[in-house]
Amino acid sequence: MERSGYLQRQFTPSSRSLTARELCIDVPFVTPESDNLKVMELFTRHHSLISLPVIEDNRPFGLINRHIFLSQMARPYFRELYDRKSCIAFMDKHPLVIDSESTLDELAQKMVESGDRSVTDGFILTTGGHYIGMGLGIDVIKTVSNVQTQQHQQIMQSIEYARVIQESMLNKSHKTLTAQLKDWSLVWQPRDLVGGDFYAFHEVEGGWLLFVADCTGHGVPVAFMTVILSSALDKSLQECPANRPDLLLGHVNQFIKQTLGQSEESNQTSTSNDGCDAMAAFIDPQDPRLIWAGARLSGFLLPAAGEEAVALSADRMGVGYTETPADYRWTLHETPLNAQDLLFIYTDGLTDQVGGKRNIMFGKKKVKTLLEQHRLAPVPELSAAMMQAYLDWQGNQQRRDDMTFLGFRYCGLRGRQP
């Protein structure tokens, strides 16, 4: 896949002999003496530049992330305060630095150890400690994927890398779910060893944020897409309040488009079109309510009083895709929460599974019916009934997609009560 500007690369590797030097891209850089006006000028001139190296005496000194820098400088009075100050004010002091002679296996291992930051921000390449250029995480993913088509052993190793990254990334949210919720259940089942479904649960100022997403594709490539999404969510939470899920989706949308070169700023049409369907929901225990925004991914709210389950509205616009405008604003929704109300969010791996006597999809109606039939049961029992109904429906049919669903009762929360 070709992309424009500094991201334009195409690889056809055939063996493990490839080194990190093969990924080297010549990009402009600044020095610690450069001011932020210089950084702004370079980011404005080069729309595809994701990160800007800071070099001192021809050696790596730091890395400036485009998204973070522009977001900070857009704040009131920041231009007046920081335009003429050194660029190190917004610099990552500990970027991933890779020797150009490192093999792809060594590079991948170091990226695993450094976390998802190197996938989105890129890494600095050196020879003998001296700066020679930058490499991009997306190019590592694509290069490794091309090698995988030729060597089965590398396929298995890369899947293992992806599995370790993905499980480590999700583990923090799983621990938070366990610590904060009382009556809850989570089913996360990739179609393959790794997958494109992603979930996050964070205790934030004023309540909790729940984020569920379904990224494009299957297997190893989409597993790396969830890493990009995780980084996008973390950085977006630094830029907007958690009780504005509509703005949060907007920030995530811009981050993904910029990272994958799918931004409208590019002068050429990107050949990639990746993104996700997502639901961001804020639970406010002080003024008991659910605030959410949905991007082609929905769920149900099952009132404790016995009323019919209510579908959570979602916009028919995905996040990060080429056709999604960079400034798209998702609709913000809000509803009161009462004790023992049940929130149930799912990806389409549940509803789109083909099966039954007529080989049709499981469907949202069946999900709603099962929720209402088991409304008085503890959530783990309800979840087990949902899973059994799904498996009975699937029968001998092949699993079509990754599947995730998460349910919990409001007031089944440890530490905070409405």
C-alpha positions as CSV (number, residue, x, y, z in Angstrom):
1,M,0.0,0.0,0.0
2,E,1.4,3.4,-0.9
3,R,0.8,6.6,1.0
4,S,1.7,10.1,0.3
5,G,4.5,12.4,1.6
6,Y,6.9,11.0,4.1
7,L,4.7,7.9,4.5
8,Q,5.2,6.8,0.9
9,R,7.0,3.4,1.1
10,Q,6.6,0.0,-0.5
11,F,8.4,-3.1,0.6
12,T,8.7,-6.6,-0.9
13,P,10.9,-8.4,1.7
14,S,11.6,-12.1,1.3
15,S,13.7,-13.1,4.3
16,R,14.8,-12.4,7.8
17,S,17.9,-10.6,6.5
18,L,16.0,-7.3,6.3
19,T,17.2,-4.7,8.9
20,A,15.7,-1.6,10.4
21,R,17.7,0.5,7.8
22,E,15.2,-0.7,5.2
23,L,12.5,1.3,7.0
24,C,14.5,4.5,7.2
25,I,12.7,7.7,6.0
26,D,14.5,11.0,5.5
27,V,12.5,13.6,7.5
28,P,13.4,17.1,8.6
29,F,14.5,17.7,12.2
30,V,15.0,20.4,14.7
31,T,17.5,21.1,17.5
32,P,17.0,22.0,21.1
33,E,17.8,25.6,20.1
34,S,14.8,25.6,17.7
35,D,11.8,27.4,18.9
36,N,8.2,26.3,18.6
37,L,7.6,28.6,15.6
38,K,10.0,26.4,13.6
39,V,8.2,23.3,14.7
40,M,4.8,24.8,13.7
41,E,6.3,25.8,10.3
42,L,7.5,22.2,9.6
43,F,4.3,20.5,10.7
44,T,2.3,23.0,8.6
45,R,4.5,22.5,5.5
46,H,4.6,18.7,5.8
47,H,1.1,17.4,6.4
48,S,2.1,13.7,6.5
49,L,4.8,14.3,9.1
50,I,3.6,12.3,12.2
51,S,6.6,13.1,14.5
52,L,9.5,15.5,14.4
53,P,13.0,14.4,15.7
54,V,15.0,16.7,17.9
55,I,18.7,16.2,17.2
56,E,21.7,17.6,19.1
57,D,25.3,17.2,17.8
58,N,23.9,14.6,15.3
59,R,22.5,12.4,18.1
60,P,18.9,11.8,19.1
61,F,17.6,14.2,21.8
62,G,13.9,13.7,21.7
63,L,10.7,13.4,19.6
64,I,7.8,15.8,19.1
65,N,4.4,14.2,18.3
66,R,2.4,16.2,15.8
67,H,-1.0,15.5,17.4
68,I,0.2,16.5,20.9
69,F,2.1,19.6,19.8
70,L,-0.7,21.0,17.6
71,S,-3.3,20.3,20.3
72,Q,-1.3,22.1,23.0
73,M,-0.5,25.0,20.8
74,A,-4.2,25.5,19.9
75,R,-5.0,26.2,23.6
76,P,-5.7,29.8,24.5
77,Y,-2.5,31.9,24.9
78,F,-0.2,29.0,24.2
79,R,1.1,30.6,21.0
80,E,1.9,33.8,22.8
81,L,3.6,31.9,25.7
82,Y,5.5,29.3,23.7
83,D,6.1,30.4,20.1
84,R,9.6,31.7,20.9
85,K,10.5,29.1,23.5
86,S,12.6,26.0,22.9
87,C,10.8,23.1,21.2
88,I,11.8,20.8,24.1
89,A,8.7,22.0,26.0
90,F,6.5,19.6,24.1
91,M,9.2,16.9,23.5
92,D,9.2,13.2,24.4
93,K,12.5,12.9,26.2
94,H,12.6,9.1,25.9
95,P,11.7,8.1,22.3
96,L,12.4,4.7,21.0
97,V,15.9,4.7,19.3
98,I,16.8,1.8,17.1
99,D,20.2,0.9,15.6
100,S,19.8,0.7,11.8
101,E,21.4,-2.8,11.8
102,S,18.8,-4.3,14.1
103,T,16.9,-7.1,12.5
104,L,13.1,-6.9,12.1
105,D,12.7,-9.5,14.9
106,E,14.8,-7.3,17.2
107,L,12.9,-4.2,16.2
108,A,9.5,-5.9,16.8
109,Q,10.6,-7.1,20.2
110,K,11.8,-3.6,21.2
111,M,8.4,-2.2,20.0
112,V,6.6,-4.7,22.2
113,E,8.7,-3.7,25.2
114,S,8.2,0.1,24.6
115,G,4.4,-0.2,24.3
116,D,2.0,1.2,21.7
117,R,3.7,4.7,21.6
118,S,6.3,3.6,19.1
119,V,3.6,2.2,16.8
120,T,1.9,5.6,16.5
121,D,4.8,8.0,17.0
122,G,7.5,6.1,15.1
123,F,11.1,5.6,16.2
124,I,14.5,7.2,15.6
125,L,17.1,5.3,13.6
126,T,20.8,5.7,14.2
127,T,24.2,4.3,12.9
128,G,26.9,4.3,15.4
129,G,24.8,6.5,17.7
130,H,24.4,9.1,15.0
131,Y,21.0,10.1,13.6
132,I,20.1,8.9,10.1
133,G,16.3,9.2,9.9
134,M,13.1,7.8,11.2
135,G,11.0,4.7,11.0
136,L,7.2,4.3,11.2
137,G,5.3,1.7,13.2
138,I,2.8,1.2,10.4
139,D,5.7,0.3,8.0
140,V,7.0,-2.3,10.5
141,I,3.5,-3.8,10.6
142,K,3.2,-3.9,6.8
143,T,6.8,-5.2,6.3
144,V,6.3,-8.0,8.8
145,S,3.0,-8.8,7.3
146,N,4.6,-9.2,3.9
147,V,7.3,-11.5,5.3
148,Q,4.5,-13.5,7.0
149,T,3.1,-14.5,3.6
150,Q,6.4,-16.2,2.7
151,Q,7.5,-17.8,6.0
152,H,5.1,-19.7,8.1
153,Q,7.4,-19.6,11.1
154,Q,7.5,-15.8,11.1
155,I,3.7,-15.8,10.8
156,M,3.4,-17.7,14.1
157,Q,6.0,-15.5,15.8
158,S,4.3,-12.3,14.6
159,I,0.9,-13.6,15.8
160,E,2.5,-14.3,19.2
161,Y,3.9,-10.7,19.3
162,A,0.5,-9.3,18.4
163,R,-1.2,-11.6,21.1
164,V,1.2,-10.4,23.8
165,I,0.7,-6.8,22.9
166,Q,-3.1,-7.0,22.7
167,E,-3.6,-9.0,25.9
168,S,-1.2,-6.7,27.8
169,M,-3.1,-3.6,26.4
170,L,-6.5,-4.9,27.5
171,N,-5.4,-6.3,30.9
172,K,-5.4,-2.9,32.6
173,S,-9.1,-2.3,31.7
174,H,-10.0,-5.9,32.8
175,K,-8.4,-5.3,36.2
176,T,-10.4,-2.0,36.5
177,L,-13.6,-3.8,35.6
178,T,-12.9,-6.4,38.3
179,A,-12.1,-3.8,40.9
180,Q,-14.9,-1.4,40.2
181,L,-17.9,-3.5,39.2
182,K,-20.0,-5.9,41.3
183,D,-22.6,-7.5,39.0
184,W,-21.0,-7.6,35.5
185,S,-19.7,-9.9,32.8
186,L,-17.4,-9.5,29.8
187,V,-17.1,-11.8,26.7
188,W,-14.2,-11.0,24.4
189,Q,-13.6,-13.6,21.8
190,P,-11.4,-13.0,18.7
191,R,-12.3,-15.0,15.7
192,D,-8.6,-15.9,15.4
193,L,-5.9,-15.8,18.1
194,V,-5.9,-12.0,17.9
195,G,-8.7,-9.7,16.7
196,G,-10.0,-6.2,16.1
197,D,-12.5,-5.9,19.0
198,F,-11.3,-3.4,21.7
199,Y,-12.6,-2.4,25.0
200,A,-11.5,0.1,27.7
201,F,-12.9,0.9,31.1
202,H,-11.3,3.8,33.0
203,E,-12.0,5.4,36.3
204,V,-12.0,9.1,35.4
205,E,-12.8,12.4,37.1
206,G,-16.4,12.4,38.1
207,G,-17.2,8.8,37.1
208,W,-16.3,6.0,34.7
209,L,-15.7,5.8,31.0
210,L,-16.6,2.8,29.0
211,F,-15.2,2.5,25.4
212,V,-16.0,-0.5,23.1
213,A,-14.9,-0.6,19.4
214,D,-14.8,-3.0,16.4
215,C,-11.8,-2.2,14.1
216,T,-11.6,-3.1,10.4
217,G,-10.4,-6.6,9.5
218,H,-9.2,-9.7,11.2
219,G,-6.1,-11.3,12.6
220,V,-2.6,-9.7,13.0
221,P,-3.1,-6.4,11.0
222,V,-6.3,-5.5,12.8
223,A,-4.7,-6.4,16.2
224,F,-2.1,-3.7,15.5
225,M,-5.0,-1.4,14.6
226,T,-6.4,-1.9,18.2
227,V,-3.0,-0.7,19.5
228,I,-3.3,2.5,17.4
229,L,-6.8,2.9,18.7
230,S,-5.7,2.4,22.3
231,S,-3.0,5.2,21.9
232,A,-5.6,7.4,20.2
233,L,-8.0,7.0,23.1
234,D,-5.4,7.7,25.8
235,K,-4.2,10.8,24.0
236,S,-7.7,12.0,23.3
237,L,-8.6,11.7,27.0
238,Q,-5.8,14.2,27.7
239,E,-7.5,16.7,25.3
240,C,-11.2,16.5,26.2
241,P,-13.3,15.7,29.2
242,A,-14.6,12.1,29.6
243,N,-18.1,13.3,30.1
244,R,-18.2,14.5,26.5
245,P,-18.1,11.2,24.5
246,D,-19.0,13.0,21.3
247,L,-15.8,15.1,21.5
248,L,-13.8,12.1,22.5
249,L,-14.9,10.2,19.3
250,G,-13.9,13.3,17.3
251,H,-10.4,13.4,18.8
252,V,-10.0,9.6,18.2
253,N,-11.2,10.1,14.6
254,Q,-8.6,12.8,13.9
255,F,-5.8,10.8,15.5
256,I,-6.5,7.7,13.4
257,K,-6.8,9.6,10.2
258,Q,-3.5,11.4,10.8
259,T,-1.7,8.2,11.9
260,L,-2.8,6.2,8.9
261,G,-2.4,9.0,6.4
262,Q,-6.1,9.2,5.8
263,S,-6.4,12.9,6.5
264,E,-8.0,15.3,4.1
265,E,-4.9,17.4,4.4
266,S,-3.0,15.0,2.2
267,N,-2.6,16.1,-1.4
268,Q,-2.9,12.5,-2.6
269,T,-5.7,9.9,-2.1
270,S,-4.7,7.3,0.5
271,T,-5.0,3.7,-0.5
272,S,-5.8,2.6,3.1
273,N,-9.3,3.0,4.6
274,D,-9.2,1.7,8.1
275,G,-11.0,2.7,11.2
276,C,-13.5,1.4,13.7
277,D,-17.1,1.4,14.9
278,A,-17.2,2.6,18.5
279,M,-19.4,3.4,21.5
280,A,-18.1,5.8,24.2
281,A,-20.2,6.0,27.4
282,F,-19.7,8.0,30.5
283,I,-21.4,6.9,33.7
284,D,-22.0,9.7,36.2
285,P,-22.7,8.5,39.7
286,Q,-23.1,12.0,41.2
287,D,-26.1,12.9,39.0
288,P,-27.0,9.4,38.0
289,R,-27.1,9.3,34.3
290,L,-25.6,7.7,31.2
291,I,-24.0,10.0,28.6
292,W,-22.9,8.4,25.3
293,A,-22.1,8.8,21.7
294,G,-22.1,5.9,19.2
295,A,-20.4,5.5,15.8
296,R,-22.3,2.6,14.1
297,L,-22.0,0.6,17.4
298,S,-24.9,0.4,19.8
299,G,-26.2,-1.4,22.8
300,F,-29.3,-1.6,25.1
301,L,-30.3,-0.1,28.4
302,L,-32.6,-2.5,30.4
303,P,-34.6,-0.6,33.0
304,A,-34.8,-2.2,36.4
305,A,-38.5,-1.2,36.7
306,G,-39.5,-3.8,34.1
307,E,-39.9,-1.7,31.0
308,E,-38.8,-2.7,27.6
309,A,-35.1,-2.6,26.8
310,V,-34.2,0.6,25.0
311,A,-31.7,0.7,22.2
312,L,-28.8,3.2,22.5
313,S,-28.8,5.5,19.5
314,A,-25.7,5.6,17.3
315,D,-24.7,7.7,14.3
316,R,-24.3,6.0,11.0
317,M,-20.7,7.2,10.7
318,G,-17.6,5.2,11.6
319,V,-14.4,6.6,13.2
320,G,-11.2,7.2,11.3
321,Y,-12.3,6.1,7.8
322,T,-11.4,8.0,4.7
323,E,-15.0,9.0,4.1
324,T,-15.4,10.3,7.7
325,P,-14.9,14.1,7.8
326,A,-12.1,15.1,10.2
327,D,-14.4,17.6,11.8
328,Y,-17.4,15.3,12.1
329,R,-19.4,15.7,15.4
330,W,-21.1,12.6,16.8
331,T,-24.5,13.1,18.5
332,L,-24.4,13.3,22.2
333,H,-27.1,11.4,24.1
334,E,-28.1,11.3,27.8
335,T,-30.5,9.4,29.9
336,P,-31.1,9.1,33.7
337,L,-29.8,5.9,35.5
338,N,-31.7,4.2,38.2
339,A,-30.5,1.5,40.6
340,Q,-30.2,-1.9,39.0
341,D,-30.5,-0.6,35.4
342,L,-28.5,-2.9,33.1
343,L,-26.2,-1.5,30.4
344,F,-25.3,-4.0,27.6
345,I,-22.9,-3.1,24.8
346,Y,-21.9,-5.4,22.0
347,T,-20.0,-5.6,18.7
348,D,-21.6,-6.9,15.5
349,G,-19.8,-10.2,15.8
350,L,-22.8,-11.1,18.1
351,T,-25.7,-9.9,15.9
352,D,-24.2,-10.7,12.5
353,Q,-23.5,-14.4,13.1
354,V,-25.4,-16.5,10.5
355,G,-27.2,-19.6,11.8
356,G,-30.5,-21.0,12.9
357,K,-32.8,-23.1,10.7
358,R,-32.9,-20.4,7.9
359,N,-29.2,-19.4,8.0
360,I,-30.0,-15.8,8.9
361,M,-28.2,-13.4,11.2
362,F,-28.7,-13.7,15.0
363,G,-29.9,-10.1,15.0
364,K,-30.6,-7.3,17.5
365,K,-34.1,-8.4,18.2
366,K,-32.9,-11.7,19.6
367,V,-30.4,-9.9,21.8
368,K,-33.1,-7.7,23.2
369,T,-35.5,-10.6,23.8
370,L,-32.8,-12.5,25.7
371,L,-32.0,-9.5,27.8
372,E,-35.7,-9.1,28.8
373,Q,-36.1,-12.9,29.4
374,H,-33.2,-13.0,31.8
375,R,-33.5,-9.5,33.3
376,L,-33.7,-10.7,36.9
377,A,-30.7,-13.0,36.7
378,P,-27.2,-11.9,37.8
379,V,-25.3,-10.5,34.9
380,P,-22.9,-13.5,34.6
381,E,-25.9,-15.8,34.3
382,L,-27.5,-13.5,31.7
383,S,-24.2,-13.5,29.8
384,A,-24.0,-17.3,29.9
385,A,-27.5,-17.5,28.5
386,M,-26.6,-15.1,25.7
387,M,-23.5,-17.1,24.9
388,Q,-25.4,-20.4,24.8
389,A,-28.1,-19.0,22.6
390,Y,-25.4,-17.6,20.3
391,L,-23.6,-21.0,20.1
392,D,-26.9,-22.9,19.5
393,W,-27.7,-20.4,16.7
394,Q,-24.2,-20.7,15.2
395,G,-24.4,-24.5,15.1
396,N,-21.9,-25.8,12.5
397,Q,-21.6,-22.5,10.8
398,Q,-18.1,-20.9,10.7
399,R,-17.5,-18.0,13.2
400,R,-17.8,-14.8,11.1
401,D,-16.2,-12.2,13.2
402,D,-14.6,-11.2,16.5
403,M,-17.2,-10.9,19.2
404,T,-17.4,-8.8,22.3
405,F,-20.2,-8.0,24.7
406,L,-20.1,-6.3,28.1
407,G,-23.0,-6.0,30.6
408,F,-23.2,-4.5,34.1
409,R,-25.8,-3.2,36.5
410,Y,-25.7,0.3,37.6
411,C,-25.2,0.4,41.4
412,G,-23.1,-2.7,40.9
413,L,-20.2,-0.3,41.4
414,R,-17.6,-0.5,44.1
415,G,-16.6,2.6,45.9
416,R,-19.1,5.1,44.5
417,Q,-22.9,5.0,44.8
418,P,-25.4,7.4,43.4
